[in-house]
Amino acid sequence: MQSRAFPGQSRSGQPFDSRRRQVLLAGALGVPALSLMGRSAFAANGKNSVSLAMIGEPQTLDPMFTTADLVGTLMQHVYEPLYTFDSHWRIVPMLAAAMPTVLDGGKQVDIPLRKGLVFHDGKPVQIGDVVASLKRWMEVSPRGKSVAAEVVSVEAASDSVLTFKLKSPYAPLLAQLALPTSMAAVMPASTIAAQLTEFIGTGPYRLKERRPDQYTILEKFDQYAARTEAPDGYGGRRIAYIQELRFIPVPDSNTRVEGVLSGQFDFADLLPTEAAGRLEQGGKQVVPLIGKNFGFPYLVFNTKGTLDSAALRQTAQAAIGAEELMAAAFGDPKFFSIGANFFPQGTPYYSLAGQERYNVNDPKKAAELAKKAGYAGKPIRILASRQYEFHYNMALVLSEQFKRAGLEVDLQVVDWATLLQRRNDPSLWDIYITHSGIFPEPMLSPPQLGDNAPGWWETPEKKAVLDAFNREMDLSKRGPLWGTVQELVYEQVPFIELGKFNSLSARSAKLQGYNPSAWPAFWNVKLA
């Protein structure tokens, strides 16, 4: 995850009619009963709180450790980066006092720190905390490691300014610093360790309690130092109107649908598109949320596994029909579109380079390529999770497409946390299915464009085209360079982008001020 996307995703049964039935259903599904009962499972404490149904349990609370959207969604309330994105995906300051000063032809970036920042333990934020945090980020974060390859040093220039010194100009730097997933989060230097045991940030909420597979509770931080600008996307003023946020793992998508319809959940994330009709008929208590151009599903290829050669990956590519996969995933065409372009028309990075390799869906051609590539019948291990129902539906059709081309398949369906663990071991998989958001900076996603991401795409050609792309600071020149990158992706097949999709989620009508967003955020939100 992977990672998430632009604002705005099976089957459904009957509403629950009692707590007893909820508990029985929970047992049948293997879901903790507490997950189904939402707010009613907690003792009344007189506090203003909400129950938020998420797709599963976060694998970690470390904001740097993973690109998984679920971790970023939760922990963006606890930790904050130096920069963030406004509603138009422009980069704006968060913990930084202002936009940076760029010197030495782009090889020095000076970032001023806001005054008056306070950690959740009551201690003031010092420039040394910021430097230590960024150094840890560059050591442990998949995104940070990509940045580290471009950095000579990051040091305190004064008590209120930190300086990046770069080997060469690096256009994606601020966007990398702004992303909530695998976040360049600022934390106290005293808490920094290879594995965090204290989760202390500067955000409007602080961690109160976590019970794995049951809930994670965040509570309002009364000393939070908010920005003064008007709220805009993730930028501007953040106010914690709600006392407690209760994130509840609900892996079964049907349960999330029924829970929000019955009022057990105030918000339900990433719902199956076929539930749209039921949500629309759910009465005044439920508000369905459709996110336009939410993101793109994609297949990640393991370059160290069964498909270790570009020729074998091209074989798989020829067997794949993106249109069939998108239809299986989202059903109604109003929820998806197909096209070889990674970025929408009208953006600086729109390109059709490599389109002849997209949506081929030719079993005969794939079989011929397999023979030329020396394919020996070894099963292609496909990792997928049912927690994202559309991933699973794609996996079923993908398996059939491969079989039509004479390719053996080993489909492994696991929970999302297990998939995130297995994808780090190249001996365990060949393809995994995930999705991402459509971001304004190409280097933000997929992570395979960077270094050290699962899939391990590292070739001289990749280094050459991305070096040229990332060192060009002039957007009018950088935009056309994306076509060269896209062409190489289609040629070497480290991943395959399948199309674009809209998302479906839902909220209670009582949850006011919530704006559908890439990573659901609940500051500036009130309960009626």
Wavefront OBJ file of the C-alpha trace (Angstrom):
o trace
v 0.000 0.000 0.000
v 0.375 0.735 -0.203
v -0.688 3.409 -0.137
v -4.204 5.707 -0.708
v -5.642 8.396 -2.927
v -7.730 11.348 -3.950
v -10.867 12.335 -1.978
v -14.115 10.705 -2.070
v -14.683 2.599 -2.298
v -19.557 -7.860 -1.981
v -22.369 -8.326 -1.081
v -24.654 -7.152 1.687
v -26.922 -8.900 4.160
v -29.622 -7.739 6.556
v -29.188 -5.151 9.325
v -28.351 -6.450 12.776
v -31.319 -6.466 15.115
v -29.591 -6.974 18.461
v -26.264 -7.031 20.175
v -26.585 -10.789 20.586
v -26.889 -11.236 16.846
v -23.862 -8.995 16.354
v -21.764 -11.153 18.659
v -22.910 -14.359 16.932
v -22.146 -12.917 13.511
v -18.756 -11.754 14.727
v -17.878 -15.285 15.739
v -19.010 -16.679 12.398
v -16.859 -14.187 10.497
v -13.853 -14.456 12.771
v -14.194 -10.760 13.624
v -13.804 -9.593 17.239
v -17.255 -8.928 18.674
v -16.050 -5.549 19.858
v -15.380 -4.572 16.258
v -19.026 -5.051 15.397
v -20.445 -3.305 18.419
v -18.666 -0.018 17.789
v -19.446 2.719 20.263
v -21.851 0.604 22.307
v -18.999 -1.726 23.254
v -17.339 0.969 25.340
v -18.471 2.096 28.768
v -20.251 5.435 28.648
v -17.814 8.050 29.818
v -19.668 11.218 28.939
v -17.070 12.027 26.311
v -17.649 13.180 22.783
v -16.347 10.194 20.770
v -16.734 8.472 17.401
v -16.349 4.883 16.198
v -14.506 4.568 12.889
v -14.603 1.230 11.037
v -11.341 0.592 9.184
v -10.362 -2.266 6.879
v -8.214 -4.013 9.478
v -5.633 -3.790 12.210
v -2.610 -1.540 11.571
v 0.524 -3.650 11.419
v 2.380 -1.030 13.453
v 1.912 2.425 14.937
v 5.352 3.512 13.751
v 4.541 6.293 11.235
v 7.811 5.819 9.344
v 7.977 2.073 9.069
v 5.498 1.309 6.283
v 3.790 2.825 3.254
v 0.503 1.174 4.317
v -2.408 3.606 4.131
v -4.050 2.329 7.295
v -1.036 3.243 9.415
v -0.792 6.663 7.771
v -4.513 7.299 8.284
v -4.361 6.647 12.021
v -1.002 8.148 12.841
v -1.401 11.409 10.879
v -3.580 12.462 13.828
v -0.693 11.804 16.248
v 2.385 12.841 14.259
v 2.985 15.695 11.848
v 5.530 16.367 9.081
v 7.257 19.606 8.152
v 5.037 20.040 5.085
v 1.671 18.730 3.939
v -0.817 19.082 1.052
v -3.708 21.499 0.636
v -6.978 20.617 -1.118
v -5.349 21.138 -4.539
v -2.341 18.961 -3.659
v -0.070 21.957 -3.387
v 2.663 21.658 -0.777
v 2.154 23.918 2.244
v 3.942 24.253 5.618
v 2.802 22.260 8.655
v 5.554 22.151 11.318
v 7.735 24.293 9.068
v 7.258 28.030 9.544
v 7.311 28.716 5.799
v 8.340 27.301 2.457
v 12.068 26.573 2.236
v 14.890 28.722 0.949
v 16.700 26.960 -1.909
v 20.378 27.766 -2.470
v 23.393 26.521 -4.413
v 21.433 25.730 -7.564
v 19.034 23.457 -5.671
v 21.645 21.544 -3.674
v 20.906 23.296 -0.362
v 17.415 23.502 1.161
v 16.905 25.519 4.356
v 13.669 24.856 6.282
v 12.554 27.156 9.123
v 10.798 25.582 12.132
v 7.636 27.024 13.692
v 7.878 28.417 17.197
v 5.776 27.242 20.128
v 5.444 23.592 19.080
v 4.814 21.117 21.905
v 5.089 17.334 22.060
v 2.418 15.208 23.700
v 4.655 14.793 26.765
v 4.524 18.571 27.287
v 8.111 19.235 26.185
v 8.874 21.866 23.521
v 9.983 20.787 20.068
v 13.675 21.543 19.499
v 15.533 21.659 16.201
v 17.556 18.664 17.407
v 14.355 16.594 17.603
v 13.582 17.440 13.987
v 17.071 16.537 12.768
v 17.077 13.259 14.701
v 13.628 12.394 13.369
v 14.630 13.010 9.756
v 17.785 10.949 10.156
v 15.728 8.050 11.498
v 13.263 8.500 8.623
v 16.079 8.191 6.106
v 17.239 4.995 7.815
v 13.972 3.084 8.321
v 11.334 4.505 5.961
v 10.971 3.129 2.429
v 10.438 6.713 1.209
v 13.145 8.089 3.445
v 15.682 5.636 2.085
v 15.015 6.943 -1.418
v 15.630 10.490 -0.194
v 18.746 9.411 1.714
v 20.355 8.358 -1.560
v 20.158 12.015 -2.647
v 21.281 13.604 0.645
v 24.776 14.578 1.733
v 23.651 15.741 5.175
v 20.757 17.094 7.216
v 21.836 19.292 10.120
v 20.706 22.176 12.308
v 21.869 25.472 10.800
v 20.568 27.321 13.894
v 18.070 26.870 16.722
v 15.221 27.338 14.267
v 16.514 26.280 10.821
v 17.527 22.882 9.478
v 19.498 22.390 6.285
v 19.395 19.626 3.709
v 22.530 19.422 1.596
v 21.950 17.371 -1.546
v 24.226 15.663 -4.039
v 22.203 17.177 -6.870
v 18.927 19.093 -7.178
v 16.090 16.745 -6.159
v 12.659 17.880 -7.312
v 10.530 15.448 -5.204
v 12.078 16.398 -1.831
v 9.215 18.473 -0.379
v 6.555 16.063 -1.655
v 8.389 13.178 0.002
v 8.509 15.156 3.258
v 4.752 15.860 3.053
v 3.256 12.390 2.540
v 1.401 10.860 5.530
v 2.392 7.280 4.671
v 5.928 6.256 5.587
v 5.827 9.737 7.099
v 8.770 12.040 7.794
v 7.202 12.473 11.238
v 8.715 14.670 13.926
v 9.121 12.963 17.308
v 11.184 13.577 20.451
v 14.804 12.544 20.002
v 14.525 10.720 23.341
v 11.944 8.295 21.898
v 13.911 7.394 18.792
v 14.864 3.733 18.538
v 15.011 1.009 15.917
v 11.586 -0.064 17.212
v 9.475 2.645 18.818
v 8.044 1.926 22.265
v 6.655 5.425 22.831
v 4.412 7.122 20.274
v 4.711 10.823 21.014
v 4.066 13.421 18.355
v 2.828 16.973 17.940
v -0.609 16.269 16.395
v -4.079 17.304 17.549
v -4.588 13.808 18.998
v -2.377 11.617 21.129
v -2.376 7.868 21.610
v -4.509 6.814 24.577
v -4.870 3.063 24.241
v -4.401 0.266 21.767
v -5.798 -3.248 22.016
v -4.674 -5.209 18.957
v -7.571 -6.556 16.873
v -10.025 -4.568 19.010
v -9.373 -0.836 18.771
v -6.926 2.041 18.817
v -8.108 5.091 20.772
v -6.719 8.565 20.192
v -7.656 11.417 22.513
v -7.624 15.177 22.060
v -4.320 16.890 22.893
v -5.241 20.051 24.770
v -1.868 21.760 24.276
v -1.869 21.342 20.509
v -0.308 24.292 18.667
v -2.502 24.772 15.608
v -1.584 26.805 12.561
v -3.458 30.073 12.072
v -4.347 29.698 8.373
v -7.839 28.576 7.410
v -8.194 24.790 6.985
v -7.458 23.674 3.427
v -7.023 19.983 2.654
v -4.464 18.671 5.111
v -3.068 22.155 5.567
v -4.016 25.067 7.755
v -5.672 25.038 11.173
v -6.420 21.663 12.759
v -8.874 21.613 15.670
v -9.797 18.481 17.653
v -13.503 19.069 18.290
v -14.099 15.375 19.064
v -12.621 14.170 22.344
v -11.879 10.590 21.286
v -11.344 8.835 17.954
v -11.891 5.075 18.171
v -10.435 3.245 15.178
v -11.945 -0.238 15.023
v -10.580 -2.987 12.738
v -13.455 -4.516 10.747
v -11.877 -6.707 8.038
v -15.175 -7.920 6.580
v -16.511 -5.327 4.131
v -20.122 -6.442 4.596
v -19.805 -5.861 8.325
v -18.576 -2.323 7.714
v -21.605 -1.686 5.495
v -24.089 -3.086 7.986
v -22.400 -1.335 10.891
v -22.661 2.130 9.363
v -26.254 1.478 8.263
v -27.254 0.374 11.769
v -25.559 3.331 13.447
v -22.879 1.252 15.153
v -20.157 3.112 13.236
v -19.921 6.840 12.586
v -17.669 6.199 9.584
v -16.898 3.134 7.447
v -13.940 3.140 5.083
v -13.498 1.521 1.665
v -16.826 -0.186 1.063
v -17.688 -2.494 -1.868
v -19.128 -0.540 -4.769
v -22.174 -2.802 -5.015
v -23.252 -1.472 -1.605
v -23.817 2.010 -3.086
v -27.529 1.404 -3.665
v -28.153 0.229 -0.119
v -26.276 3.195 1.313
v -28.256 5.598 -0.856
v -31.463 4.037 0.481
v -30.208 4.046 4.054
v -32.246 7.082 5.020
v -31.165 10.371 6.476
v -28.889 8.723 9.020
v -26.222 7.655 6.489
v -24.314 9.686 3.908
v -22.545 7.702 1.140
v -19.290 9.240 -0.069
v -18.029 8.663 -3.601
v -14.445 9.750 -4.176
v -13.766 10.752 -7.748
v -10.439 9.677 -9.258
v -9.585 8.073 -5.942
v -6.655 6.049 -7.164
v -5.353 3.146 -9.194
v -4.987 -0.585 -8.479
v -1.728 -2.119 -9.579
v 0.173 -5.395 -9.646
v 3.674 -5.478 -8.154
v 6.130 -7.976 -9.662
v 8.928 -9.619 -7.690
v 12.056 -9.240 -9.799
v 13.826 -11.846 -7.612
v 11.155 -14.549 -7.848
v 9.719 -16.825 -10.524
v 9.327 -13.798 -12.823
v 12.898 -12.631 -12.329
v 13.506 -11.738 -15.973
v 11.881 -8.904 -17.897
v 10.982 -11.448 -20.605
v 8.932 -13.505 -18.135
v 7.238 -10.399 -16.748
v 6.399 -9.340 -20.312
v 4.805 -12.766 -20.728
v 2.528 -12.110 -17.782
v 1.854 -8.595 -19.064
v 0.641 -9.934 -22.412
v -1.797 -12.273 -20.645
v -3.363 -9.510 -18.566
v -6.582 -7.779 -19.568
v -6.855 -4.626 -17.477
v -10.443 -3.975 -18.533
v -11.577 -7.407 -17.326
v -9.796 -6.909 -14.020
v -11.290 -3.465 -13.426
v -14.783 -4.709 -14.279
v -14.373 -7.601 -11.849
v -13.180 -5.210 -9.156
v -15.690 -2.382 -9.490
v -18.606 -3.650 -11.586
v -20.389 -0.465 -12.608
v -18.316 1.542 -15.143
v -19.156 4.704 -13.190
v -16.638 3.463 -10.641
v -13.687 2.877 -12.982
v -11.924 3.804 -16.225
v -9.072 2.250 -18.178
v -6.171 3.789 -20.071
v -2.430 3.423 -20.543
v -1.700 6.873 -19.104
v -0.531 6.925 -15.482
v -1.639 10.544 -15.020
v -4.859 12.232 -16.193
v -4.979 14.283 -19.363
v -4.331 17.937 -18.620
v -1.651 17.232 -15.994
v 2.074 17.838 -16.684
v 2.780 14.092 -16.663
v 0.125 12.856 -19.077
v 1.669 10.365 -21.508
v 0.631 7.384 -23.622
v 4.170 6.017 -23.870
v 4.138 2.222 -23.825
v 0.423 1.952 -24.579
v 0.929 -0.955 -26.982
v 1.794 -3.126 -23.947
v -1.322 -2.155 -21.936
v -4.506 -4.275 -21.705
v -3.211 -6.786 -24.264
v -5.181 -9.800 -22.930
v -3.805 -12.143 -25.615
v -3.384 -15.725 -24.315
v -1.789 -16.934 -27.550
v 0.816 -14.163 -27.571
v 1.533 -14.728 -23.893
v 2.030 -18.461 -24.501
v 4.495 -17.712 -27.320
v 6.410 -15.259 -25.128
v 6.468 -17.809 -22.299
v 8.083 -20.381 -24.580
v 10.713 -17.889 -25.801
v 11.445 -16.815 -22.216
v 12.017 -20.418 -21.117
v 9.035 -20.635 -18.786
v 9.197 -24.091 -17.180
v 5.748 -24.311 -15.625
v 6.649 -23.072 -12.162
v 3.520 -21.671 -10.444
v 3.248 -17.891 -10.242
v 2.433 -17.051 -6.622
v -0.183 -14.294 -6.409
v -0.718 -12.612 -3.037
v -4.090 -10.951 -2.399
v -6.284 -9.977 0.532
v -10.057 -10.051 0.969
v -9.937 -7.078 3.313
v -9.834 -5.060 0.116
v -12.582 -6.952 -1.679
v -11.692 -5.473 -5.059
v -8.131 -6.842 -4.724
v -9.543 -10.332 -4.205
v -11.946 -10.068 -7.143
v -9.062 -9.005 -9.348
v -6.966 -11.928 -8.131
v -9.622 -14.429 -9.199
v -9.797 -13.049 -12.746
v -6.014 -12.617 -12.984
v -5.593 -16.307 -12.137
v -7.945 -17.261 -14.977
v -6.156 -14.960 -17.436
v -2.840 -16.643 -16.615
v -4.341 -20.113 -16.923
v -5.715 -19.248 -20.375
v -2.130 -18.481 -21.413
v -0.819 -21.771 -20.019
v 0.760 -20.221 -16.925
v 0.491 -22.097 -13.637
v -0.933 -20.152 -10.679
v -0.725 -20.406 -6.907
v -3.279 -17.926 -5.512
v -2.628 -17.146 -1.836
v -5.383 -15.214 -0.060
v -4.244 -13.749 3.253
v -5.208 -10.938 5.581
v -3.734 -7.527 4.780
v -1.251 -7.513 7.672
v 0.138 -10.865 6.526
v 0.452 -9.626 2.958
v 2.420 -6.605 4.157
v 4.778 -8.932 6.016
v 5.195 -11.468 3.215
v 5.863 -8.889 0.530
v 9.164 -8.060 2.283
v 10.475 -11.591 1.651
v 11.293 -12.227 -2.034
v 11.147 -16.001 -1.519
v 7.410 -15.959 -0.710
v 5.648 -14.350 -3.686
v 5.759 -13.341 -7.348
v 2.912 -10.806 -7.701
v 0.912 -8.944 -5.096
v -2.160 -6.780 -5.620
v -2.473 -3.333 -4.082
v -3.632 0.192 -4.896
v -2.496 3.773 -4.535
v -3.657 7.318 -4.851
v -3.151 9.577 -7.826
v -0.659 12.096 -6.509
v 0.700 15.226 -8.193
v 4.303 14.029 -7.755
v 5.125 10.808 -9.653
v 7.806 9.722 -7.196
v 5.267 9.382 -4.384
v 3.712 6.222 -5.780
v 4.126 3.431 -6.486
v 7.026 3.010 -4.032
v 8.704 0.765 -6.623
v 9.779 3.946 -8.435
v 12.068 4.553 -5.471
v 14.654 2.237 -3.971
v 14.356 -0.750 -1.635
v 10.601 -1.254 -2.113
v 9.160 -4.793 -2.347
v 9.719 -5.945 -5.907
v 13.321 -4.727 -5.843
v 13.350 -3.146 -9.266
v 16.923 -1.958 -9.665
v 18.401 -1.621 -13.144
v 20.901 0.758 -14.771
v 18.162 1.966 -17.116
v 15.894 2.829 -14.193
v 18.639 4.798 -12.474
v 19.412 6.744 -15.646
v 15.852 7.809 -16.485
v 14.910 8.641 -12.891
v 18.095 10.607 -12.264
v 17.297 12.779 -15.274
v 13.664 13.119 -14.199
v 14.329 13.990 -10.554
v 17.143 16.466 -11.146
v 15.077 18.628 -13.454
v 13.501 21.381 -11.330
v 11.698 23.128 -14.208
v 8.229 21.552 -14.480
v 7.867 22.519 -18.149
v 10.934 20.350 -18.859
v 10.356 17.720 -16.186
v 6.815 16.885 -17.311
v 7.795 15.489 -20.729
v 10.566 13.415 -19.117
v 7.898 11.302 -17.405
v 7.105 9.648 -20.743
v 10.589 8.110 -20.755
v 10.019 6.707 -17.264
v 6.595 5.345 -18.189
v 7.985 3.692 -21.331
v 10.609 1.892 -19.232
v 7.996 0.697 -16.729
v 6.026 -0.892 -19.563
v 9.224 -2.438 -20.934
v 10.730 -3.852 -17.723
v 7.392 -4.488 -15.932
v 8.214 -3.868 -12.250
v 4.501 -3.174 -11.788
v 1.382 -2.801 -13.920
v -1.092 0.018 -13.349
v -4.538 -1.314 -14.278
v -6.754 1.780 -14.464
v -8.391 4.475 -12.338
v -11.184 4.002 -9.823
v -13.623 5.931 -7.680
v -14.083 4.942 -4.041
v -17.051 4.377 -1.767
v -17.182 5.058 1.957
v -19.932 6.272 4.282
v -20.456 8.426 7.347
v -23.177 9.068 9.846
v -25.188 12.209 9.168
v -24.183 13.249 12.693
v -20.537 13.457 11.664
v -20.362 17.018 10.381
v -17.528 18.804 8.630
v -15.915 15.611 7.359
v -14.467 15.971 3.865
v -13.635 12.765 1.973
v -9.890 12.642 1.590
v -6.999 10.460 0.570
v -6.328 9.436 4.148
v -9.483 10.048 6.213
v -8.785 12.848 8.696
v -11.027 13.680 11.649
v -9.692 16.972 12.932
v -12.030 19.907 12.160
v -14.936 17.401 12.379
v -17.824 17.673 14.846
v -20.600 15.422 16.113
v -24.062 16.934 15.844
l 1 2 3 4 5 6 7 8
l 10 11 12 13 14 15 16 17 18 19 20 21 22 23 24 25 26 27 28 29 30 31 32 33 34 35 36 37 38 39 40 41 42 43 44 45 46 47 48 49 50 51 52 53 54 55 56 57 58 59 60 61 62 63 64 65 66 67 68 69 70 71 72 73 74 75 76 77 78 79 80 81 82 83 84 85 86 87 88 89 90 91 92 93 94 95 96 97 98 99 100 101 102 103 104 105 106 107 108 109 110 111 112 113 114 115 116 117 118 119 120 121 122 123 124 125 126 127 128 129 130 131 132 133 134 135 136 137 138 139 140 141 142 143 144 145 146 147 148 149 150 151 152 153 154 155 156 157 158 159 160 161 162 163 164 165 166 167 168 169 170 171 172 173 174 175 176 177 178 179 180 181 182 183 184 185 186 187 188 189 190 191 192 193 194 195 196 197 198 199 200 201 202 203 204 205 206 207 208 209 210 211 212 213 214 215 216 217 218 219 220 221 222 223 224 225 226 227 228 229 230 231 232 233 234 235 236 237 238 239 240 241 242 243 244 245 246 247 248 249 250 251 252 253 254 255 256 257 258 259 260 261 262 263 264 265 266 267 268 269 270 271 272 273 274 275 276 277 278 279 280 281 282 283 284 285 286 287 288 289 290 291 292 293 294 295 296 297 298 299 300 301 302 303 304 305 306 307 308 309 310 311 312 313 314 315 316 317 318 319 320 321 322 323 324 325 326 327 328 329 330 331 332 333 334 335 336 337 338 339 340 341 342 343 344 345 346 347 348 349 350 351 352 353 354 355 356 357 358 359 360 361 362 363 364 365 366 367 368 369 370 371 372 373 374 375 376 377 378 379 380 381 382 383 384 385 386 387 388 389 390 391 392 393 394 395 396 397 398 399 400 401 402 403 404 405 406 407 408 409 410 411 412 413 414 415 416 417 418 419 420 421 422 423 424 425 426 427 428 429 430 431 432 433 434 435 436 437 438 439 440 441 442 443 444 445 446 447 448 449 450 451 452 453 454 455 456 457 458 459 460 461 462 463 464 465 466 467 468 469 470 471 472 473 474 475 476 477 478 479 480 481 482 483 484 485 486 487 488 489 490 491 492 493 494 495 496 497 498 499 500 501 502 503 504 505 506 507 508 509 510 511 512 513 514 515 516 517 518 519 520 521 522 523 524 525 526 527 528
